[in-house]
Structure formats: C-alpha cells, structure tokens
Amino acid sequence: MTDPLHPPARRALLLERIHPEAARRLREAGHEVQEFPGALAGDELAEALQGVSILGLRSKSLLTRDVILAAGDLEVVGAFCIGTNQIDLGVCLDRGIAVFNAPYANTRSVVEMALGEIILLMRDIPEKSALLHEGAWHKSAPRAREVRGKRLGIVGYGNIGAQLSVVAEAVGMVVGFHDATEKLAMGNARTFRTLPQLLAWADVVSVHVDGSSANQGLFGAAEFAAMRKGAIFVNLSRGFVVELEALRDALASGHLRGAAVDVFPEEPRADGEPFDNPLRGMRNVILTPHIGGSTEEAQENIARFVPDKILSYLEQGSTALSVNFPNLQLPPLGGAHRVVHVHANVPGVLASINRIMAEREINILGQYLKTNEQVGYVITDVARDWDTGMLAELDAIPGTIRVRVLS
C-alpha cells in the first residue's frame, strides 16, 4: 500500500495547448507532467488517464461518466477556461474528484473582443475588408455609425456582462441588461425584467450567459424577430444558445445588420479540421474560432490561477472556488497532519470520524466541515504522533467516497 504520509509524485495530463506556465508550476511542485496538443474524448481519453491524478483541459475534451469511471487514479480536474459543460461534474463529485475552473481570468479579453466586434460591425468593416480583398474599392460608407449613444443590450450580467457594461459605458454607449437572477447594475446600466423588452430596446445585443441547460436555444426566430430592425447580434458565450439557421435568416432578410459569433453548437476538436456552418460566406458576419478568451494575457493568467487551485487542494485540502465540491478556504497546514474525508451527505459521518480518533487517542487540533446536497467534506487536523492504522477504519465508514492524508 502507498504510504499516505509520503505519496509519490503525481502524474498530470494537460490537453489542448494549455499555456506552458501551467506545466511549469506543476513540475515545480514535484509532479510529472505530460502535455498533448489536441483534445481527447472517449476511449482515447480513458486510456490517456490511466495512472493520471491531475487532468487539465479546455473546452473540447469531453470528460464523460464512462471516462471518469475508467480513470481510477484521477483526483482533481482543472478546466483552463470558464465553462465546465464538457465535464460530468456530478460523477466527478460521486468519485471524490474536485473540479476547478477559471471564472475570472479571461474576462477582460472577452470584453475587449466583444466591444471591438461591435465597433467593426457598426462601421461595416467586415464587408469593406472583404471587398478590398477581392480588388473592389468602395470608399463610400453610408451605413457607418459611431457606437457613442447607441443602446447596448447585455443578456447575462455575470462577470463578463458586468465588465462589458462598464467598458461600453466608458466609450459612450447606453447600457441595459437582462439576467435570469437579480443583479446589481454597474454604473448607469438599466435593468430589463424580460428578454423581449431588452431586445425591442437595444441597437446591439451581446450574449454572455452561462452553460446551464436553461439557456439551450435561448435565441431563435422569435427572439431575432423581436430585435430592432438593423440591430447587431454578438454571441461570445455558448454555442448551443443560438439557433444558427434562424440567425442566418434574420441576417439574409436584412432584419439584422450584422453579427459576430465566436462559439458554435459543434466545433472541430483540433486546429486544421474542417469547419462547416450556416453563417459561412456572409459578409456581414464575423466568425471566430472560439478565441474570445484566447489572449496571451488571459491564457497566462489562467495558467497561474488553475494550477494554484489544484495545488492548494492537493497540498492543503482547500476547495475554494471548486465548481462541484463544497467550498472550504483552509488555513495553511503547520505542525500537524490533515485528514481529508469525502463522503455522501448522510447523518452520522462526522460522529463516526471523531469516535474513531477518540478511540485511538488521537488529538484533534482543528476540524472543518462543509456540505452540499450530495457530499460532505470534513477536514481534521491532528497531532503528528497519530496512528496511521485509523485510515482503514475511516475508509470503512458507510458513505465514504475518498480519504486522503496531507502532511
């Protein structure tokens, strides 16, 4: 059996060209790191995860139930992006695998791209650029408009939506927003209680909703028809939010002036693979390959943030900002061993842990408990002269998912 007080260096697998800073940080902490440039899914990913404790991925690799169940050594997953739809969070929780993402690190990059695309579309730059590439000179710009004074409607007022609100207002736009939950308006932004009200008001609609199933097909023919004639539509959130055929029809008919789309319901898994889409070839549409957060600054920020969360979890047991575990921000571990117990959220587990330690006369220096609907997370700091034989008893408590010892 592996000595819980002196575990071997863990193996880490980083997929999808994660910034090299992430590998550097993990190696510096003593872990073995393998990097793979593309995305993996299914049997390929399951095979690659054999013996791997730390997985880093982005949006294309699919961590499904079957893959998770086959990955017997997996302890922690880092999503080097905002979204976690590609990960079965519930199964990870059932297996005691903590998942972390980067909810803030690329916010500014997405905001700048959204605003830049709005300005380009307002000036008809995509069409003018296409004509020049074809050798046609059309200097007249009868539809070119400034963004100053135009109405920006933001759908989804989370981290990105709220920061876009501030930046857009700084360049003179009038901002309104709609969110499924009540949010505090930034600056002079105006709240709209319903989506149709916002759509009827806005000159530009920019979508920044999360990946919840409630947002599936949020924008279809009815929503585009409800937008003002000549309005602009921007989606840098999730591909499944928009019915692309309906967007194409609204653009082709002239009801919408232009659109910018960075995310798609189906995306190639690796660079160089073919891309087909109903919006291809439309001069009033900016298409980008899911790069809203892909600036050097954002990727480096993510490559620092996510490994720090992974290492804090592995070395201290901290689950702050985990997307599936109960969140606990723990003090540094000093002069003690830290026993981590993950279990199904059923009555009596904490009492059983304390009984086992009391029977073995193990002194408890500190204890922390946090639960959610599915699991309980107990951290117990004990004196260094503790009895390692208690691990088997802790693991035998009914409902136990995972037991770890940190030192």
N, C-alpha and C positions, 0 to 999 in steps of 0.2 A: 504494500500500500504506500502511496505517496505521502511523505511527511508533510502534514498540513502546516507546520511552522516554517518549513523551508521548501516551498513549491518550486518546481523547475521553471525556467524562463518560458513564458507563454509564446505560442505561435500566433502571429497576426497575419490576416489576409486583407489587403487593400485593393479594391477594384475600381475601375473606371477613371483612371488617371487622376487620382487624388493628389493634391499638391504635395511635393516632396517633404515639406515641413512636418507633415503628419508622421511619415515613416521615420524621420529624424528623431522626433520626440519619443516615439515608441521604442526605437532602438536605444536611445539614451537611457530609457528606463529599464533596459535589460531584456527587451523582448525581441524575438526573431520575427522579421517582417518579410513577407512575400508580396510583391506588387504585380497586378495584372492590368493591362491597359483597357480592356473592354469590360462589358457587362457579362454576368453569368446568371443562369437560372436552371431550374430542373435538376436533372441528373448531373450535369456539369458542375453546378454549384455544390450539390450534395457531396460529390467526390472531392472537390477542392477544399471542403470544410472538414475533412477528416483530420483530426488532431489539432484543429484550429480553435483557439479560445477567444480571439478578438477578430471581429469582422468589421471592415469599413467599406461602405458602398455609397453610391449616389442614387439617382432616380431610376436607372434602367435595370439593375439587378433585382430579381424577384426572390424574396425570402419567404417562401410559402410554407404551409403547415408540413408538407411532406419533407421539404428540405430541412426544416428545423428539427423534426423528429429524428432525422438521419444524422444530425450534427451533434453527437453525444458530448463533445468537449466544449461546445460553444458557451461562453459565459456572458459576453457583452457585445452589443452591436452599436456601431456609430454610423448614423446617416449623415453624410457630409453634405447636407442640403437642408431645406426646411421640411419638405414633405416626407411622410412616412407611409404612404399608401402602398409602397412596394414591399412592406414588411408586415407579416401577420403578427401584430402586437399582442393579441390575446394568447396565441400559442407560445410566444416568447415568454409571456408572464407565467403561463402554466408550467413552463420548464425552468423558471427562475433565471431567465436571461434578461438583463436590463438593456434598454434601448435609449440612446441619446441622439438628439439631432442638433441643428444649428439654427435656432429660430430667429436670431438677430444679425448674424454675421454678414449676410449679403443684402440686408435691407436697403442700404444706400445705393448699391449697384442696380437693383431692380427699379428703384425710384428714378434714378437718373435715366435709365433706358426708357421707362415709360414716358417721362417728360420729353426726352429727345424725340421719341417717335411721334408724340402729339405735335410737336413743333414741325417736324418734317411733313406730316400729313396735312397740317394746316397750310403749308406753303406748297403743296403738290410736288415736293421734291422727288418722291419715288418715280412719278411719271416723267418729270423733266429729265431725270437721270437716265431712265430707260430710253427716251427719245434721242438723247445725245449719244448714247452707246450705239444706237442704230444709225447715227450720222445725220439726224434731223435737228435743226436749230429752231426752237420756238421760244423767243425771248419774252413774249407777252405772258403775263401771269394774272389773268382776270379773276381767278378764284383764290389767290393767295391772301391769307389773313394772318394777323398777329394773334398770339394766344392771350395777350393782355385784354382783360374784360370779358373773355369767353367763360362759359359755365362748364366746370369740370364736375361730373358726377362719379363718385367713387363707390363701387359696390364691394363691400368688405372693408371694414375700418380697423383692421388689426395693425401689426407693427408697420407693414409696408404701406397700407392705405393711409394710416395716420401721418406717416412721414411724407408721403406724396402730397397730402393735403397741405402741409406746411410749406414744402418747396414750391408747389404750384401757386400758392397764395403769394409767395415771395416774388414771383415773376408777373403778378397781376391778375391771375385767374380768380374767378369767383367759384368757391368750392361748396359742394353739397355731397352728402354721403348717405348710404343706407346700409345697415348691418342687421343681421338676424337677432343680435342682442343689443341692449342699450350700451352706448359708448359715449365717453366724454369727447365733445368736439374740440379740436385743436384750432387755435386762432379764431378766425371768423367763420369757420365752416358751419354749414347749416345741415341739420338732421332732417331726413325724409323718412316718414314712418313706413311707407310702402315702396317697393321697387318701381311699380308703374308711375308713381308720382315723380320719382327721380328721373326716370327715362324721358318723361314728357318735358322735363325742365332743362336737361343737360345738352350742351353742344358737343361734349366729349364724354364718353362713358369708359371708364377704366376699371377692370375687374381684378380684385385682389382677395378672393375668398379662399377658404381652406379646402382640404381634400375630403371633407365629410360627404357621405352618400347623399345628404340632403341637397347638395349642390349639383348633382348629376343632371345634365340637360337644363341648367338654370336659364340659359339663353337659347330660345328657339324662335320660330317665325313670329309668334305673338309678341315677344319682347322686342324684336327688331322693328316690328311694325309700330310699337308704342314709342320708339325713339323719334326724335325730331328729324324732319327731312333735312338731309345734308349733314347729319351728325357723324362723328368719328367714333369707332369702337376699338378698344385696346384690351387684349387678354394676355396677361403675363402670369396667370395663376395656375390653373389646372386645365388639361386638355379636354376632359370629359364635361366641362362646364358648358361648352358651346356646341350646338348642332351646326356643323360647318356648312352643310348644304343650305340651311336657312340663311346663314351669314352670306354665303355666295350669292343667293338670290336677292338679298337686300342690297348688296353692292352692285350687282349686274343691272338691277332695275333703276339705279340712281337714287334710291331712297336714302342709302348711306353714302357719305362722301368717300370714306376710306376706312381701312382697318389695319391694325398691327397685331400679329399673332405669333407668340413665342412657344406655345405649348399645344400639343395635339393629342387626340384620343389614342392614336397609335404612333409610336416613334421608333425609328431604327435603333437597334441596340448598340451599334458601333459606328464610328466615322467611316464614310465611304459607302455605306449601304444605301440602296435606292430609297427615295422618298417620294410618295405619291399623296396628293391632297387635292380636294376640290378647289382650293384657292390658288393653286399654281397658275402662273401666267397672267394674273390680274394686276394691272399696272398701279392700281390704287390700293394695293395691299403690300405691307411689309411683312415678309416671312423670315423668322429667325429660328435657328435650331436649338431651342431651349437653352438660351445663353443669358437670360435675364440677370442671373447672379454670378455669371462667369467672368468677373474681372480678376486681375491679378491680386488686387487688394482683398476682395471678398474671399477668394479661394485660400489665400494665406491666412486670413482671419479664421476661416472655418477649420483650416488645418492646425491651428493652435487651439481653438475652442473645444472641438470634439475630442481630441486625444486627452486634453486636460480633464474633461469629464470622465472619460474612460479610466484614466489612471487614478483619479480621485475615488472612483467606485472600486477599482481593484485593490487599491492600497489602503483606503480609509473606510470603504463601505458607503460613502456619500452617494445619494441618489438625487441630489438637487437637479431639477430640470429634466429628469428622466420622463419620457413620454408614456411609459407603461407602468413603472414601479411607483409605489408610494414615495413621495418626495421627502427626504431627510438630509438636511445640511449638518454634517457632523464636525465636531472639533477635531484637531489633529490627535493622532494616537501617540501617546507617550507613556512609557513605563508600564505598559500593560499589553495583554493580548485582547484582540477584538473578535468576538464570536458573532458571526452573521447567520441569522436563521430566517429563511424564507419559507412561508407556509400558507396553506389555504386559510382563508379568513373564517375560522371556526372557533368556538369558545374553548378556553382551557389551555391553549398552547403556551401562553406566557407563564401560567402557573406551573405547567409541566417543566419548562426550561428552568425556572427558579428552583423547583423541587429537586431536579437532578443535580444542580450545582450545590444546593444546600446539603444534600446527602453526601456529596464528595468534599464538603467543607471548603468550597472554592469561594473566595471573597469577591463580591461584585463591587467594582469601583464606580460604575456608571451604567445606565441602561436607557435605551431609546426605543420607542415603538411608534410605528405609523402603519395604518391600514388603508386599503381602498375596498371596493366591493368584492374583489376576488382574493386578494392576498394580504397577509400581514408580514411586516418587515421588522424584525427585532434585532437590535444591536446591543450586545452586552460586553462591557469592558471588564476584564478580570485580571487578578494579580498574576505575576509571572510564574508563580510556583503552582500553577494549576495542573490538574490531572487530565492528560490528553485522552485517557480512556473514556471520557464522557462523550466524545464525538459520536460513537456508535449509538449511545442512548439518545442523544439529541436527534440523530437521523431517524431513529425508530419512532419518534413521536408521531402519532397519526396526523396526516395532513402535511407532513414535512415535504418541501419541494427541493430545497438546497441548503447545505450547511457549509460555511467557509470559516477559516480562521485567519486573521490578519495579525501580523506582529511587526 
